[in-house]
């Protein structure tokens, strides 16, 4: 996981914990009297008494609105539309016991159940990416896969813009995963989709051990490796070797500034789920995420600005740096920090996964001529 280990306060919330698009906090439409236009009100004879008023029928409860299709995912994202649960269960039978019907009568899982989310992720990785063995230690981050895949697909498009519209593929394209975590999601998807090589960094020995086990169990050790960041207060400083080069970096930073803020965010999610489905049994706190995965002093804004500052120290070693940004309100500070750090170019890419909106910021210290030289040396020359 990225550096900047927080104070020793217990973890209390799972950031981005897998509440996906088939859970919607729908609102019941209000019922009441309908007003008629005067022209449509029948005239009555004043000489006759009015007939007795019929007892009004009780108003019928409004049905919940059907969930929207996940039409905003990247076109290459494999997780379009509703999940084919019979197919997933066929390849991962253990998923069957966790499948439920949501309030709209569609097959789903209870995303508030940590065991269900873990098995569901395992089934998705196996069915869509050929990952036969995947598991994480208890209380570690279990991310929603569609959103992680979207991030990588948009980054691939970013590289293609500088390569005549062709996505660079193969082991010669190298990616740096800052804070890879115990789940190793970005390396697994990036290697499976594009054949990229990955170096994952983290300050957590347990997370690195878990990620290493996943990679070895799936025979991916030649494509994915890991490195501990020994300096707890740094992210990139002292991490890279002088001769290493990376075409792209990815990062899922801690979003919150304190354990209390993390808990508050968790409780808001559970309340939304409870309104959408009152019968759902919700956890008291969370179902994953270590403290360093969820929060750090200063929160997302401080972490990302430090990442930008440290990226300037290794500006020539990475073509494009990037990071997820959960709070749009942090973008002005991020932009000013990029300008101060000397970034030549930056992009903010908006993404949408079902009901959730997210974004990432990418930046480079290479001007057009240096980007062209990088491309010719690392991509064009090695094209088959």
HUKA-V316407 format. One record per backbone hydrogen bond with DSSP energy under -1.0 kcal/mol. NH is the residue of the N-H (numbers start at 0). CO is the residue of the C=O. Records with the same first field share a line. If there is no record, write none. Layout:
NH: CO + CO
//
This chain:
3: 231
8: 6
19: 17
22: 19
25: 23
39: 36
40: 37
47: 44
70: 68
72: 69
76: 73
84: 82
87: 83
88: 84
89: 85
90: 86
91: 87
94: 91
95: 92
97: 94
98: 95
99: 107
101: 105
104: 101
107: 99
110: 108
112: 109
116: 112
117: 113
118: 114
119: 115
120: 116
121: 117
122: 118
123: 119
124: 120
125: 121
126: 122
127: 123
128: 124
130: 124
139: 136
147: 143
148: 144
149: 145
150: 146
151: 147
152: 148
153: 149
154: 150
155: 151
156: 152
157: 153
158: 154
159: 155
160: 156
162: 159
164: 159
165: 162
169: 193
172: 169
174: 196
175: 247
176: 198
177: 249
178: 200
179: 200
187: 183
188: 184
189: 185
190: 186
191: 187
192: 188
193: 189
194: 190
195: 189
196: 172
197: 222
198: 174
199: 224
200: 176
201: 226
202: 0
207: 203
208: 204
209: 205
210: 206
211: 207
212: 208
213: 209
214: 210
215: 211
216: 212
217: 213
218: 215
219: 214
222: 219
223: 219
224: 197
226: 199
228: 201
233: 230
238: 235
243: 240
245: 316
246: 173
247: 173
248: 319
249: 175
255: 293
261: 257
262: 258
263: 259
264: 260
265: 261
266: 262
267: 263
268: 264
269: 265
270: 266
271: 267
272: 268
273: 269
274: 270
275: 271
276: 272
279: 276
293: 289
294: 290
295: 255
298: 295
299: 254
301: 297
302: 298
303: 299
304: 300
305: 301
306: 302
307: 303
308: 304
309: 305
310: 306
311: 307
313: 310
316: 313
318: 245
320: 362
322: 360
323: 250
324: 358
329: 326
330: 327
333: 329
334: 330
335: 331
336: 332
337: 333
338: 334
339: 335
340: 336
342: 337
343: 363
344: 363
346: 361
348: 359
350: 357
352: 355
355: 352
357: 350
359: 348
360: 322
361: 346
362: 320
363: 344
370: 366
371: 367
372: 368
373: 369
374: 370
375: 371
376: 372
377: 373
378: 374
379: 374
380: 375
382: 379
//
